[in-house]
Amino acid sequence: MIKYFIIYLVVINLIAFLAMYIDKRKAKYGKWRIPEQTLLVLAIIGGSIGAIAGMYTFRHKTKKLRFSIGFPVILVLQIILIISIWNDFFV
């Protein structure tokens, strides 16, 4: 089960990273954008590391507090949740 969870995290983080890239490219060329809500949902469902990496790699959404503070807060909450669940099942 842990193996599938790790695979899920890798995939969702790659998707979040690519979503930040795609949205930045679309913003640069004035095309249809990925909704901010979608980017936040990708972070919430496990893609926070990929979203943060994409935000700083592509310098995208770094001036918006909703993202520059929101993504790290989501990551910290996810780490706390994982530690809590881990301790309940394996300690």
N, C-alpha and C positions, 0 to 999 in steps of 0.2 A: 504494500500500500504506500509506503514511503517513497518507493521508486516512482510510482505514478504521480504522486504529489510533486516531486522534484521535476519530473518531465512537464507537468502542468505549469509550474512556476517558470521554467525556462521558456516555454512556448508563449505564455501570456506576457512575459517581460519583453520578448522579442517583438510581439505584436504591438505593445505599448510604445516601444522604442521606434518602430517603423511608423506608427501612427503620428508620432511627434515629427518625424522626418517628412512624411507626406503632407501634414498640415502646414509645416514651414514652407515647403515647396509651393503649395497651393497659395499660401499667403503672399509669397514673393511674386507670383505671377497673376495675382488678382482673380483666382478661380474659386470655385465652390470649396468651402472649408469643412473640416471635420468639426462637428459641434463640441463645444467645451465640455458639455455634459458627458459625451462619449469618452473624452480623454480622462475625465475624472473617474468614470465607471471602470475604465481599464485599470487605473491605479488601484481602485478599491477592491477589485476582484483578484488582485495579486500582482499586478504589473507596476507597482510603485517604483521599484528599482529601475526598470526599463524606462519608465516615464521620466524619472529624475535624470537618468543618463541622457535621454533624448533631449530633454529641456536644456541641459547645459552643453551638450555636444553641438546642437544646432542653434543655440541661443534663441530658443523659442519659448515664449510665455514667461520669461524670467522676470519681467517687470510687473507681472500680475500676481498680487499677493495670494490670490486664490490658488495659484499653482506653486509659487516659490515657497510658500509656507504650507499649503495644503498637501502637496505630495510628500514632504518629509514627515508631517504629522501622521498621514495615512501609513507610511512605512513604520514609524515607531509603534503605532497601534497594532499593526500586523505582527511585528516582532513580539510585542507583549502577548498577543493572542496565541501565537505559535508556542511561545515558552510556556504559557499557561496550559495549553492543550497537551504539550509534551510532558509536562510534570504530572498531569492527571493520568496519563496513560502509561508512562514508562518509569515513573519514580515511585 
